[in-house]
């Protein structure tokens, strides 16, 4: 098969260390206190505060004709899946500065987007308020700039407000009608502790805690292979090793964690574009299967009810200026291209006058019992 956030909310993570030197080890890998405006006075672990994943209740029932004209839903439209790598001081193709990322989120919010998790797209289970446009945020390679901790004089740790997680948490708390979520395709042996120059020793002991925190707070984890190698040119046994061992390593740190998506290193498939192994294989007495595979670029993804949908070829948009400026411009000029929710998970509302890219792509057999509304 062939394919291609000036005031910041202080977000404090308690790790159960007594006051002392910088080299003391955390005594707990789970507790967190999200959204506090100042560090708690206790150094004892506190239970995680998990923000709700959807703070806006979708409109119940089908829209009235007046609401349809107000919201102009299009649930056959395409969805941007943004692809981030490093968050750092100097912008490059694979480095987005903190202020650039804040700007990205602000643009999305100002233009009516609503953050969802990747799995909700893949599983066709989107729950988005009427009139809002879903967008997914994905992060590759698990560098420190995506999730960094800062140690306070109290012995507590806060999430760096300039790392990706700090930026998102601040934005989600400021704009609770923006949804929340994000998918991190991690490298199990390099868990948010490296930069392009070197490892960050102060971060190395926190990998497990960061993974658990992400899961406890509505984020998702993805498979990026165990060694971050191209799958092209590998034998089936080598591909199975790369994929299965990555899942095993992640789930050893956070048992039971769903790891249902493969982010292809360099966007490269096994030889011939073969996705057979993504669909399932046995390894070390276990069965492994993934729901989706993510590409590197270069456009918004179609949706599962589209005849063009391929769950093992989910398109993304790389988060650097040239690409984002291009696609943000396309979205402004072509509002009919994008998915716009009708707010009701039991209906599919699709205009009859479709954007040229969408004409003839509705697969009615994938309605799965939902009422189809055309207007």
N, C-alpha and C positions, 0 to 999 in steps of 0.2 A: 504494500500500500504506500503510495507516495504522498509526502506532506510538506511544511515551513512555519505653628502657635507668642509700659507693658507688664502684665501681671500673669504669673503662672500659678496655677494651683499646685501646691506642694503635695506630692504623692509619696507617702512614706511607707517603706517596707521594713517591718521589724523582723530581724532574723535571730533574736534571742541571744545576742552577745552581751556580756557584761562590759561596762566601761573599761577601756584599757587600750593597749597598743594596736597599731594598724594590722598586725599580723595575727590577731586572734581569729579563730575559726568560728563560723556560725554554728549554733547549736540546734537550729531548726531550719528545715528547708521548705516549710509550707506557709507560715503566717505572713499576712500582709494587711495593711490598712490603707485603703485606697480613697483618695479624695479628702484627706485631712488637710486643714489649712496650716497646721504647724505640727511638729513632731510630738507624739504622745510622750508624757513624762516617764512612763514605765518602760523598762527594757524587757518586760515579759512579753511573750508572744501573744498576739491578739488574733481573733478569727478574721479570715478574709472577708472584706465587704465586696460582694460581687454585684456590680451594676446590672440592672436588667438589660437584656439583649434587645428589647424592642419597647421603647417608651411611648410609642404612639400606637393606639389601637386602630387597626385597619377598619375602614368603613364596612359595616356588616351589610350583606345583601347586595344585589345588583344595583348599579347606579341608575338614577333617574335620567331621562333624556337631557334634562338641564345640567345635571352633574357631568354627564358624558361630554357635553359641550364645554363645561368649565375645565375639566381635567384633561380631556383629549387622550384617554388611555390608549396604549398600543403595546399589548403584551406579546407581540411577535417581534418587537424591536430588539436591537442589539444592546449589549451591556459592556461597559468598559471594565476591564480587569487590569488595574495598574500594577506595574512590576518595579519594585524598589530593590536596591542592593545596599550600598553603604550610605550612611548619613554622616557627613563630615564637613570640614571647614572649607574645602576647596572644591567647587563644583566641576564634575566631569561626567562622562556618559554614565558611569556606574556609581557616581557620588552625588547625592542631593544634599544641599545644606539644610540645616534646621529651618531657616526662614523660608527656603524654597518649598519644603514640605508643608509648612504651615500655610503658605500661599496656595499650594495645590488643594489642600482641604478646604480653605476658604472659598476658592473658586467653585469647587464642587458643591459646597453648601449653598452658596449664593445662587447657583444655577439649578437648585431643586433636586440634587442627588441625595441618595440615602444609602448608607454603608450596610452591606450585607456580607455574610460569610460565603466563601467559595462553595461550600457544600450545598448551600441553599440554591445556588444556581444549578449546579450539577444534578442535584436530586429533584429539580423542578418543584421546590417547596418554598418559593419566595413569599414572604409576608411583609409587604411594603405599603405604606399609607397611600391612599388615592392621590394621584397626581405627582407622586415622587418617582424618581428614576434610580434604580439600583446601580451601585458601583461596588466593586470588590477591591481590596488592597492586599497585595501579596508581597512577600519579602524573601529574597533568596540569600543563601550562604551563611546566615547567622553571624555577621560581624558584630563587634562590640557596639557600634553606633546604632544598631537596631534596638538593643536593650542593655543599657549600662547602669550600674548602681554607683552612688556616691556616698562615702562614709561621713557621718556627722560626728561632731565632738562628743555627742552623747553615746556613741557606739552604735547608733542606729544607721540605717541605710535608706536613702531616698532614691527613687528612680530619676535618673538624670533628665531634667526637663527638655534637654536638647537631643535626646535619643528618640528613635521612632516611637517607641512605646510611650514615653513621656509626652511627646507631642500629641499623639492620638488620644491618650487618656485626658489630657488637658482640654483638647477640642471636644471630645465626646461629653465631658462634664459641663463645658460651657454651652454646648448646643445639643441638648438631649433629644432633640427632634431630628438628629442627623443619623440615627442608627448607631451601630458599633460593630466592630469585628476586624478581622485580618487573619491572613494565613502566613505562617512562617515555615518555609522549606529549609530545614536546619541540617547542618553537618554535625553528626553526633559527637565527634571528637574535637570540634571547634565551636563550642556553644557560646556565642556572644562574648568572645574573649580575644578577638584578633582585629587588627587593622592591616592595611597593606604594608605597613612598615614592620610590624612585629606583633607578638602576642601581648595582651594586657594582663600581667600576672595578678593584678588586684581583682580581676574578674573570674579567674579560672575556677575558683571553688564554688561559684554560684550557678553553674549551668543547670543542675538539676532543679534548683529552686525556681529559676526563671521559667523553665519548661512548665513546672507545676503551676506557677502564677499565671502564665498565659492561658492554660487550660481552665483554671478556676475563674478566669475573668472574661470568658467568652471568645477567646481566640482559638485558632486551629493550627495544627502542626502538619507538615508535609514531608514527604520523602524526597531527598535530593541526592540519593545514592550514598554509600558509605565512604567513598573516596573522591567524590566529585569528578568523575571521569566520563568522557564521552562513551556512550553505549555503542557507537559505531565501531565495527571491527572486533567486537567481543563475541565470544562463543555464548551459547545459551547458558551454560553453567556459570560463566563469568557474569553475565547479566543477572542471573538469579542471585548470585552472591552479592552483587552491588545493591540490589533492591531489598532482598530479604534481610541482609545484615543491617541495613540502615533502619528498617522497622524494628528489628530485634534490639538494637542499641538504644533507640528512643524509648521503646517500651520497657526496657530494663530500668531506665531512669524514672519513667512515669508509667507504671504498669496500667494496662488497659486503655492507654491513650489511643484514640482513633488516629490512624495515619493512612488516609484514604486516597491521597492524591500524590502523583509523582510529578515533580518539577524536573524536566529533562535538563541535565547539565548541557549548557551551550545550545539548548533547544534541539539536540541531535537525537534522532531515533536509532534503534538498532538497524543493522543493514537492511536496506530495502524498505525502510519505514515500517518494519514489522512491529506491531503492538501486541502480538499474541501473548507474550509473557505478562503484560500488564493486566490481562484479563484473568490470570490465575495460574499458579503452579504450586507444587509441593516441594518443601525444602526443610531438611532436618526434622521431619515428622510433622510439620505444620503446613497448612494451606495459606497461601498469600494471594490476595487479590486487591486491586485498587479500582476506585470508581472513576478516576480521571487522570489525564496527563496534561501538563501545562507547557505551552510553547514559550519561546522567547520572542515577544512581539507577535504581530506588528499591527494589530487592529483590534477593535472591540469584538467580543465573542457573540456568536449567534446563540439562540436559546434552544432548550431541548425540544420545543415543539416545531422547530424549523427542520425542513428537509435537509439542510446543510449541517445539522448538528453532528458532531463527533466528539464524544466524551473523552476520547484519548487524543484530542487535538484542540485543546481550549486556548484560544488566542488571547494574548495580553498586549498591553501598551507599555513600552519602556518609559520609566519616569525620568526623562531628562528634557531639557528645554525644547529642542527641536521637535521631538515626538509629541510632547504634551501640548505645545503651542499649536502644532498642526492639528491634532485631534480635537482639542478644545475649540478650535476654529470651525472644524467640520461639524461638531455638535451644535454650535451656535447657528451655523448656516443651514443645518439639516435636522431640525427638531424631530421630523418624522422618522428619522433613522433609529432613534433610541427607544428602548423599552420604557413605557410609562405605565405605572400600576393603576388598576381600577380599584384597589383596596380590598378586593374580595377574593380569597384563595379558591372559592368555589366557582368562579367564572373566568372565562378568557375573553377579554374585550379587545377587538382588533378592528381598526378602520378598514373600510373598503378601498379607500384611496391611499395606497401604500407607497412608501419611498421605493424608488426603482430597485434598490438592493434587496428589498423584501418581497417583491412581487413573485407570486408563485411558490413561496417557500413554506406555507402553512401546512403542516402535516396533521390533519384532523384526527388521525388514528392515535395521536399522542395526547389528546385532550383528557384522557383518563377520567371520564365521568363528569368533567366540569362543563358547565353551561357555556356555550359559545355565543357571544354577542358581537354582531357586526353592525357598524354604523357608518 
